[in-house]
Amino acid sequence: MKPRPHFDHPLHELIQKRWSPRAFAGRPVEAEKIIALFEAARWAASAVNEQPWRFIYAAQEQADRYGKLFACLHEGNQVWARMAPVLILTLVKTHHARNGRPNKYAWHDLGLAIGNLTTQASALDLYVHQMGGFSTDKARELFDLPADIEPVTMIAVGYPGDPEGLPDNLKERELAQQQRKPLKELILE
C-alpha cells in the first residue's frame, strides 16, 4: 500500500488523493467516465476562451487506435503503460482561430484542462499518469496531424493495480511516499 504523503496545509480530498501510478488494474474504464474526464477538461479556463486543447484517446478495446497511441510511447513507459485501460495523447492548437497569430498560452491552457481532467478522475476513483516520454514525430505520422496541432504529453488512465506486477525498480517507486519541495522554495519573495 502506498503511504499517504504529509500535507503541510489542509487540502481538498481530491487533491490529496491524486498521484500517478504505474500499476493499473486490468479493469476497463466505463465509457461514461471517460467522457466525464473530457467534459471536465472542456470547462477549463483559457486565454480569450480559445480552448486550444485537443485530445486523441483510446480504450484498450479500440485495439487499432490504442495500438497507435501505445506505439508512440518510449520503451520505458511501454513497460508499465501496457496495462493502462485508456491512453490519451494531449495536443494544442498553436495558433489562434480568430486571427491566425501564435497562441503562446496554449500549453498553459492545456495544463489547466488536464488539471480539470485529473481532478475529475480523482472524483471518479480513477488515476492518471502523465508522460513526456513519447515520440512527437511518431504521433504526427500515425495520426496525420496538421502543422498547427502540436503533441504535448500522453496520459495513462485507469484504476490502480497491483504493484507486484511491475519490475523491481518501478515497484519501488510505486510504493514510495510522494515528496514535494517545500513552499518556501516555490514562492519567490
N, C-alpha and C positions, 0 to 999 in steps of 0.2 A: 504494500500500500504506500502510495506517495505521501510523505509528510506534508502537512499544511505549512505554508510559509508564515513568517511572522510579519504582521502588518503594523506599522508604526502609528497609524491613524485609522479611525473607522472608515470602512468602505462598504459599498453595496455588495450584497452576497453574490451577485452575478459577476462582479469584477474579481472578488476573492476566489471564486470557483474556476476562473479561466486559467488554463495552462495548455501547453502544446504537446500532446502525447505523440509518441511514435508507435505505440501498440494500439491497434484498433481491433475491435471485435468484428467478426465476420458478418454481423447483423446488418442488413440493408437499412438505409435511411429512408423513411417514408417520404413519398413524393410531396405531400403537403408541407412537410418540414423543410424540404429543400427549397420549395417556392417561398416559404416564410423567410428564409435566410436572404433571398434576393429582394423580397419586398422590404425587409429592414434596410438593406443596402440602398434601395431606391430612394428612401426617405432621408438620406444623409444630406447635410448642408453642402453647398458647393458655390464657388465663386460665380457671381452673376447667374446663378441657377443653371449653369452649363451642364451639370451631371455628366462629366466626361468618362465615367467608369463604364466598362464593358466586361462581360464575363462569358467564358465558354466553359461548360461543365458537362460531366457525365457521371452517372452511377455505373457501378460495375456491370449491371445488366445491359447497359448500352455498350456492348463489347467493342465495336469499331471505334467510336469516339473516345471511350475510356482508354483503349489501346494507344490511340494517338497522343492523348494527354500524358499517359504513362511514359511513352517513348521520349517525350520532351524532358523528363526528369534526368538529372545527373545520376550516375550509378549509385552513389552514396545514399541518395534519397529513395531510389528504387528498392533498395534492400528492405526498407520498412513500409514505404507508401503503398506497396502492392496489396496490403491488407485494407487500406482505406476504401470504404464503400463509395465515396464520392471524391472526385478530383475536380478542381476549378483552376482555370487559367484566368488571371486578372489582367486587364488591359486598360489603357487610357487612349482617348481620342485627343491627339496632341494639339489640335488647332480648334479655335472657337468656331462653332457652327454659324454664329451671327455675322462674323466678319473675316473669317479665314486666318486671323492672326494666331501666332503661337500662344498656347494656354500654359503659362508657367506654373499654374496652380493645379494642373490636372492630377499630378501624382499625390499632392496633399489631399485633394478631394477624394481620390480613390482610397487613400488611407482612412478618411472619415467613413466612407461607405463600408470598408472592411471592418472598421471598428463596430459599426452598427450590426453587420453580419455576425461578427464574433459574439457580441452581447446577446443577440437573438439566439445564437447557437447555445450559449450557456443557459438561457431560459428554457430551451428545449432539451436539455441534458445531452447536447451534442458538444463535440470538441473539434477545434480547428487547429491545424498546424501549417503556418505559412512557410513557404520555401523560396529562397532566392536561387537555389541550386537547380537550374534548369537551362535548357538551350533556347534562347530567344530566336535564334536562326531556325532551329527545327520547328518551333511554334509557328513562325511566319510561313515556313514552307508547308507544313502539314495542314494548316488552316487557311492558307492563301489570304493572309491578312493584307489589307490595303496599307499604303505607306503612312497614312496618318493615324493608324492604330498601332500602339506600342505595347508588347507584352511586358508586364512588370513583375509579377510573382505568380506562384502556384500555391494552392491550398489543398490540403487533405482534410476531409470532414468525415466524422463518424462517431460511433460510441466507443468509449475506452475499452481496450482489450487487455489481455494478459501479457505483462512484460516478459514472462518466461520464454515467449516465442521470439524474442529479439536476440541478436548477437550480444555477447557479454558487454562490449563497450557501450552499446546503445541501451542495454538493460540498466547499466549503472547510472547513466544519465537520466533514464526514465524514472528511476526510484529516488534520485537525489532531490533534496529540498530546493525549491526555487529561491534564487537570490536576486536582489536588486541593489543598485547603487543607492547610497543614502541621498535623501532630498537635498542636503547641503551641496552635493556635487552636481545636482541637476538644475538648481535655481541660482542664477547668477545675480550677484548683488551689485 
